[in-house]
Amino acid sequence: MERGPATISFLSDYGSADEFVGVVHSVIRQLAPDTVVIDITHEVPAHDVRAGALTLARAAQYLAPGVVLAVVDPGVGTARRGVAVEVGDGESVLVGPDNGLLAPAVAMVGGATRAVELTSEAHRLAAPGPTFDGRDVFAPAAAHLSNGVALTDLGPEVDVAGLRPGMMPLSQLKDGALAAEVLWVDRFGNAQLNVDPGDLEALGGVEGTRLELRWGETRRSAVVARTFAEVGPGDIGLVVDSYGLVAVVLDRRPAAEELGIGPGDAIDLAPLEDDPGAVTAVTFRERPHR
């Protein structure tokens, strides 16, 4: 059997307090001892499929070709499918639950070419209970693929159009305003928005422009800057981040914490009527209850 991809990139919401990540590594090691496992992150918030999907999508274009093992699976043990999704005509395969977790990353790298449902008993572990598919189903599937097992040996092919789509919020221009959302807050407190730099420029936000940010009764001046260091002490910045999206930042301080914003918060951006070419108003709406 021809050797499969030599790398498995692993993402989960398992954290580091329990043995879950180590057990998955050990299962892969026993089945595919020559495979390198790269840990993307295991600090996705527990059960947060949306956050996991966005994290995986951000990382996807930079991952080594091979197998991607992603597990954020609040529906474990239910009728939701386990799947392996081929992309790039076989260059990589994404393995995980069919719950929307994989979909944004699949789209980011050009879409699926084939997919199978993981049903083969010969390519999984005997499970003492139905609640750890990361160990019993997904890790063995990833390891067998790395060993060169054919995709279709893992189970029957499924229609790629029937895979569950991800929930990727898109900004929308309505009545001259841009309705946006906080996608992600990184460990430095930078709040990434689902706003493309071109959308910001269309509203008058260009480098060096002074903008107005408004949430509740609070208004603050901000600057569209190229780097964090260009945002002065006590000032707020709008910077294009390393993924090409606009982020609300402070220089060496956590913007999200100080401004009281977080993932899922809705934000409206719109030119001010009295100076549409120079100033943009940003309104932070109350986060909807979930």
N, C-alpha and C positions, 0 to 999 in steps of 0.2 A: 504493500500500500504506500502510495506516495505521501510524503510528509506534508502536513497542512501548514497553516500560518503559525509562525513561531511566537506570536504575541497575543496575550489576552489582556484587554484593558477593562478594568473592573470598577463599577460605580454602584453604590448602594446607599440605603438609609440605615445601615446596621450600626453605625457609630463605632467607638473603640472600647466601650466599657465591658461588653460581653465578648464571648468567644466566636461570634458568628463569622467575622471576616477571616480569622485564622483558620477556622474549620473549612471554609470555602477554599482558601489557599491550599490547605492540605489535601482536599479531595482532588483538586486540579493537579497537584504535585504527584500524587499517586498514579493518576490516570495518564498524565502527560508530563513526565519529569523533565523534558527538555524545553518546556514552554516557559517564557518569561511573562510574569503577571505584573502589569502596571496598575497601581491603584490611582484612579482618577480622583475620587473622594468617597468617603463613607459617612459624610456629615450632612447629607441631604436631610432636611427635617423629616421626622418619622411620618410615614404614610403620605407624604406630600408628592404625589405623582407629577403635578404641574412643576414644582421646583426641580424635581429630578429630570424631567424632560427638558427644561430650559438649561440646566447644567450640562446635560449630555449634548444638547444642540450647540452650546457655546464651544464645547471641547471637540466636537466631531471632526472638524476639518483639520485638526492638528494631531489626531491620534494615529499611531502607527498602523499600517494595514494589518489586518488579522481579524481576530474575534473580539467583539465588544460584549461584555457580560454586564447587564444592567438590571438591578433588582430594587424596585420600590413597589411593593406588592401588597397593598391593603386587602386585596381580594383573594389572597392565597387560600387554596383549598376549595374555592368556589368553581363555578363553571367557566370562569374566564380562562382563555387559552394561554398555554406557553408556546412561544413561537421562536423560530430562527429566521431572520430576514436577511437575504443576500442583497448587497449593494455593489455598484461598480462592476457588474458582470463577474462577481466572485472575488473581487479584491478584498472585501471584508464581509463579515456576517455579524449581525446584531442579535443577541440572544436575551430573552427576558419575557415578562408577561405582556400579553396583548391588551394593555389598558391605557394606551396613549403615551406611555413612557418613551417608547422607541421612535414614535412617528416624527417628531420635529427633527431629530438627528438624521433619520432616513431621508427626509426631504432636503436637509441641508447639504447632503452629499450626492444629491441627484436622483433620489427615489429608489424604490425596490425593484430588483429584477426577478427575484423569486422569493417565496416564503414557504415554510413548512410548519405544521403543528407538531409539537414535541410529544409524541405518543409512544415511541418505541421503548418497551420495557427493558430491552437489552442495552439501552444507552442511558439508563438512570440508576440511582441507588434504590434499594429497598427502603421504604420510608416507614419508621415506627409511628408516624403521625403525619397529617397533611399540611403542616404549617411551616415547613422550611424547604420550599422548592428551590431556594437559592443553593442549598446544599445537595438536594436529592435529584433535581431535574435540570436546573440551568447550568450549574457548574460542570456536571458530567457531560452535558451537551456541548458546552464550550470546549472542554478538554478533548472530547472525541473529534470535534471539528479540527482542533489543532493537530491531532494525530493523523489527519487525512481522511477521516470518515466522510463519505459523501453526504451532502445536505439531505438528500431524499432518503437516506437510511434512518434519519431521526424521526421520520413521520411523513404523513401524506402532504402533498402540496396544497396550499390554500391560495385563493384569489387575493393578490396583493391589494386590490381595490377594497377588499372587505376587512382589511386591518383597521383597528380602531384609530381614528385620527387623534392627534394631540391638540391640546388647548393652548395655542399660541396667540395671545392677544395682539391685535393690530391697532395702531393709532388711526383715527378717522378725522378727516377735516369736515366740520359741520358749522355752517354759518360763519365762516371765517376763523373759527377756532379749531385747535387741534386737541381732540380728546385722546389722552394718553394714559399710561399706567406705569407704575413702578414694577419692573420685572424682577429685580434682584438687588440685594444689598450685600456687597462683599465684606470681608473681614475688616476692611479699613473704614467702612461706613459710607462708601460711595453708593449712591442710589441710581442704578441704571434704569433709564426710561425706554419704552418702545418707540423711540423717536429717532429717525434718521437725520443726520446733519442737514441734508437737503430740505427736509420738512421745516427744520428750525430756520434755515436761511430764507425760506419762502415767507416766513412770518417776520422777517427783519432781523433775525438773530445771527449776526456775523461776528467774527473774531474782533474783540475789543469793544463791542457794543455793550452799553449798560442796559440791563433788563430789570424788570420788576417781577419778583416772586410774591405771590399772595396766597395765603391759606388761612381760612377763618377770617379773623379781624386783623391779622398780621400782614404787613407788607415789608419786604426787604429788597434792597437793590442787589443785583447780581451782575456778573460779567461773563461774557462768552470768551473763554480762554483756551489756549492750546495745551497747556500743561497745568498740573496742580500748583507748581511753584509760581505761576503767573497770577494765582488768586491771592490777593493780599490778605494780611491778618484781619480777622473779623469780617471778611467778605465771603460771599457765596459765589461759586462758579458753576458754569455749564461747560463741560469738557467732553470731547469725543473720546470714549474709552477705547481699550485695546481690542474690543470686538466691533468697533465702528458705530456704536450707538451713543446717544447723548446721556450723560450722567450728571446728577446734581452732586457737587463736591464742595468740601472745604479743604484748605491746605493743612495736612497733617492733623486733621480733626475729623471725627465721624459725623458726616453731614446728616445721615438718616437719624441718628440718635438726637442730635441737637435740634433738628427741625421737626422731629416727631413723625417721620414718614417711614413706610415699609412696603414690602412686596404686596401687590394687589391694590395699593392705594391709587385711586383715580386722580389724574392731573389734567387740567385744561390749560392749553397755551394759546394765547391770542394777542394780536397787536392791540395796543392801547389806542383808543379813538383819537386822542389828542396828539399822538406822535407815532403813527403807524409804521414809519420807516425806521424807528430807532429803538422802541421799547416794546417788550412783550410781557403780558401779564400771565402769571402762572397761578392757577387756583387749585389747591389741594382739597378734594372733596373727601367727606368722611368715608372711611373704608366700609364697604358693605358687610353686613353680618353673614357669616357662613354657618 
